């Protein structure tokens, strides 16, 4: 009993196995939580008083067709985004078992990089969703993962004032919800400026956000390695 409840846990704390297992299970559970939560939102946003199908009521035929086409497209986009986020978390959780444990402080940069990867996925998924909305010129929106995207985006780094100042200077994703004034206006406003340009902006912003997260993580690593290797006492 003493060995099981005292000696083994203390040894696990000292050799790092306790923390490796702990972070492994935390990230693994997060990956499972994302897939369950994501697919729940995809289906939940279809129904109810504020659901997608309710918004079709009383709509004219042509706008309804466009809305349904966007809906079907975004179901696929949203499902892929959920699986992408889940796969990132699942892979990173496995790495906690495979990578050598080097102390709790060095876990922090790994989590910063992980958050940066999730933010990049969110940005790209959002840009593709907005692009699809422009292609179909949708009058009825369907954005089921907005709650997950906001939770991931509201992390301590993305919301830091210096990071916000930087990201606000980057090309911003835009959504047009105005009538189409002819085929030429559709090509220029909705297809080029709306769809293609938003995807390009999404890739640029995702890359630069990822670079910021990795830069911050590596600064942490430099400081930590400097501190743990510096001789404090003669």
N, C-alpha and C positions, 0 to 999 in steps of 0.2 A: 504493500500500500504506500509506504513512504517513498519507495523508488518510483512508483507509478505517478503519484500526485505531487511529489516535491522534487526529487532528483531529476527525473526526465524532463519536466517542464523547465527547470532551471538550466539544465544543459542545453535545451532547445533555445532558450533565450541567449545563452552565451555563444553558441556556434551559429546562430542566425536562422536555424531551421524553423523556429517558431514564426519568425517574421516572413520567411519565404512562403510558408504554407498559408499564413494569414493573408498576405497580399495576393497570393494565388487565388484563394477562395473569394476574396473581395471582388477582384476583377472578373473572375469567372461568373459570379452571381450577377455582376453588373451586365455582362454580356447576355445572360439569360433574361434579365429584367428588361433590357432594351428590346429583345425580340418579342417578348410577351406584350410589353407595353405598346410597341410599335404596331404590331398587327391588330391589337385591340383598338387602337386609335383609327387605323385604316378602315376597319369595319364599323366602329361606333360613329364615325363622322358621316357615314352614309345615311343614318336613320335619325329619328328624333325630331323635335320641333325645329332645331337649327341644322339638321342634317342636309346632305347634298340633295337627296330626292325630294325633300320638302321644298327646296329652293326652285325646283323645276315647275312647281304648280303655277298654272296660268301663263307660262312662258310660250312664246310663239314657236312654231315648228323649227325654223332654221336656227335660231339661237339655242333651242333645246338640243338639236343635233350636235352643234359645236360643243356645247357644255358636256354632253355625254361622251363625245370623243376625247375631250380633255380629261374627263373623269377616268375613263378607261386607261388612258395613257399615264395619268398620274398615279393610278393604283399600282401600275408596274414600276414607275419611278420610285414611289414611296417604299414598295416592297424591297426593291434593290438597295435603297438607302438604308433600310433597317438591317438587311443582311450584311451590308458593307460595314456598318457600325458594329454589328455583332461580331463579325469576323475579325475586325481590328482588336476588339476587346478580348476575344477568345485567344487569338494568337499571342497577344501580350501577356495574358494570364499564364499561358504555357511556358513563356520565357522565364517567369519567376522560378520555375522548377529547374530549368536548364542552365541559366546563367549563374555563375558563382556569386554568393552573397558577399558584399563588401561593406556592409554596415547600413544602418537606417538612413543616415544623411544622403547616401548615394541612391536611395530609393526615390528621393524627391525629384531629381532631374528626369528620371524615367517616367514619373507621373506627369511632369510638365510636357514631355515629348508626346506622351499618350494623349493628353488633352489637346495638344496642337494637331495631332492626327485626326481626332474626332471633329475638331472645328473645321479642318480642311474638307472633310467629307460632307459636313453640313453645308458649307459654302457652295461646293460643287453641286450637291443635290438641289439646293435652293435655286441656283442659276439655271439648272436644267428644267426645273419645275416652272420657273417664270418664263423660260423660253417656250415651253409647251403651251403655256397660257396665252402667249402672244401669237403663236402659230394658229391656234384655234379661235383667237379673239373672244375669249370666254366672258359671258355676262355673269355666270354663276361659278364662283371659285370653289375649289376643293383642295385644301391644304391640311391634311390630317396630322402631319408630323410637326406642326408648328410648335407645339408644346415641348416636344423633345428637343427640337432645334434651339428653342429659347433657353432651355435648361443647360444645354451644352455650351451655348454662346455666353451665358452669364457666369463664366468662371472668373476667378480672381485676376487672371492675367489679361483676358480680353477686355475686362471692364476697368482695368487700371487706366488712370487718366492719360499717361504718356502713350500707352498702347492705343487708346481710343483716339488720341490726336493723330497718331500715325495712320491707323486704319481709316479714319475719316478723310484722310487726304488721298486715299486710293480710289480707283473708279468704283462707283456705287451701283449696285444692282437696282434696276428701275422697272416699274410695272405700269404699262399704259392700259387704261380702261375707257377709251374714247371710241366713238363711232369711226368706222373706216370710210374715208373719203375717196373711194375708187381703188382700182387695182394697183396703181402706182403708189398711192399712199400706204396700202397694205405692205407692198414689197419694201418700201423705205422705212416706214415706222414700225411695223409689226414683225416682219421677217428679218430685216437687217438690224435695225437699231434695237428691236425688242428681243428677238430670238438669238441670232448669231452673236451680236455684240454682248449680250448678257452672259452667254456661255464663255466667251473670251475673257470678259471681266471676272467671271467666277474662277476661272483657272488662274488668272494673274493674282487675284486677291487671296485665293487658297494657298498658292505657292508662297506669297510674301508673308501671310500669317504663319504658315508652317516654319518659315525661316526665322521669324521673330521668336516663336516658341522654342525652337532648337537653339537659337542664340542665347536666350535666357537660361535654358537648361545647361548649356555648356559653360556659361559663366558660373553657375552654381557649382558645376563639377570642378572647374579650375580653382575656385575659392576653397572648396572642401578638400581637394587633394593638396593644396598649398598648406592648409591648416593641419591636416593629419600627418604630413611629412615634415613639417617644420619642428625643429628641436626646441622644445619649450623650456627644458631644464638641462643644465650642464652637469 
